[in-house]
């Protein structure tokens, strides 16, 4: 995993979202530059589909509720049948290796929200690996944001 460098993160609030409100709906689109290593976090009431490149290597996330429980839901686009099994296996490996960095960047990028609502640090993170291949398609719990120190 790469080390998180705060200076390499750019944050953009969209759709009337502020640094501290609302919690729901609040969607995160995290993209990056392979050339510079810069990270770009767009936070809005919808995903920033215009920021997503054809490689589909972004991390999408949003806050959701189930009854009284709040959790952070992550979507990772592995392939949807677009790639071979070998390429999908490599993409899965890369997502798994880089996801802690991505979650740290999201937590840091939206730190004012977490400071205003400290309970968010203890919400479960549910990661959805989206793939047409059953061996890669899965849902996993990845702890809480409290598990990803800045």
N, C-alpha and C positions, 0 to 999 in steps of 0.2 A: 504494500500500500504506500502511496505517496504521502508525504507530510503536508498538512494543511498550512498554507501561508495566507493569512487574512488579506494581505495587500493584493493578492491575485484574484480576489472575489469582488465582483460588481453586483450590486443589488438594485433591482428596479421594482417599485410598487406600481401596480396597474389597477384599473377598474374600480377606483374609489377605495382601495385597500390602504390603510395607514400602517404605521409601524407597530401599532398595538391593537388594531381592530379591523375587521371582525375575526373571530377564530373560525367560525363557520358561516359562509363558505370561505375557504382560503386554500388556494391551489398553488403549488410550487412547480416550476419548470427549471431544472438545473441542466445547463449545457456547458460545454467547454471548448477550448481551442487546443487541438493537438499540437499546434506549432508553438504556442506561448505557454501553455499550461494554465492559462487564465480560466476562471470559472465565472459563469453568468447565471444569476438567480433571478428569475422573474416571479413575483408574488402577486396574485390577483384572485378574483372570484372565479376565474376560468383559467385553464392552461394556456400558455403562450405558444399556440401551435405554429405561429409564424417564426418562432425561434428554433424550431426543430429541423435538423438536417436530414438528408436521405439515409444516412447510416443508422439513424434511430438509436443513438447511444446516450440519449438524455435519461435523466431520472425525474419521474413525475411523482408528486405526492400531494396528499390532502388530508385534512382533519375530518374524521367521521365519528358518528355516535352509533351506539347499539344499546338502546335502553339508557341506562345511566352511565355507561362506559364510553370514554372518549379514547380514540386511538388514531395513530398516524398510518395512513394507507399508502404504500409505495407501489408504483407500476414500473417494471423493467421490461422493455420490448426486446426479447431475445431473437425472435425470427418470424413468427406467424407464417411459417412455411416459405419465407423469402430466401433462406439460406440452407445449405447442406447441413447434415448432422455434425460434421467436423467443424464447420464454421460456427454453428450454434453452440457446440461444446466450448469452443474458444471464447465466444462472446459471454457465455455463462461464467467461465473462469474469470474473465476480466471484470464483469459486473461484481462478482463476489469479492474480488480483490480490492476494487475501488469504492465499493459501497460505503465502508466506514468513513472514507474521506468525504464522500458526497453527503452523508448524514451529518458529519461534523460541519461541513460548509453550510448546509441548510440551517442547522441549529445556530451557528454563529451569525449567518446572514439575517436571521429573524430573531436575534437575541433580545430586541426590545419587546417583542411579543412574549417571549418566554419570561422576561423579567416582570412584565405586567400580569402574566398568568402562570405562576410557578408550577402549578399542577401539570402543565403540559410536559415538563421534563420526565414525568412518571407514567405517561401514557404509553401503551404498547405500540411498537412499530411492527406493522404487518407488511411483509414484502411479497409481491406477486410477480413471479418470474413467468412471463407470458411467452409461450412457445407452442408450436404445432407438434413438437416432439414430446411425448409423455415423460421421457426421462429428464427433461429440462423444465417442464411446466409444473410449477409447484407454488405453494403459499407457505411462508415461514415467518415465525416470530423472531425479530432481531433485537430483542431487549427494549430499552427505552432510550430517549435522548440523554438521560442522565448517564448512560453507559458509554457515551461518546464524548470524552472530555475535549475541551477546546484548547 
